[in-house]
Amino acid sequence: MNELIEQVVQKTGIPADKAKQVLEAISSFVGQKFPHLSGPLQSVLGGSGSAAGGEATQEGNNPLGDLGGKFGF
């Protein structure tokens, strides 16, 4: 998630702590609205929270496949 925080800081000029808060809020919102994406999202963002379903972050069980890698996450 640090890489994404740094990109947000560079592109918006907001402080890193605020960028982290924004990304955590987005992650929480998406996880609540789309529970099936919670695990892959935490995997992409490198969050410390537990993934929904537990196994969703293991390679091969990720419903999004290598989507994060294709978008440079």
C-alpha positions, 0 to 999 in steps of 0.5 A: 500500500505504501507505493499507492500512498506515494502515488496519491501524495505525488499526484494530489500533494496531500500529506502521506497520512491523509492519503493513507486515511483516504485509501483505508476509507476507500478499501473499507467502503468497497469491502462493505459494498462488495464483500467478495472483493474484500480479500483481493483488495486487501491483497492488492493494497497489502492491508493488515486486515483479515481477508474475507473468506481467508483463502481469497488471497491465496494464489489461484483462489483470487477471483480477480486473478492477476488483475492487480499485476496487470494494472501495476499494483 
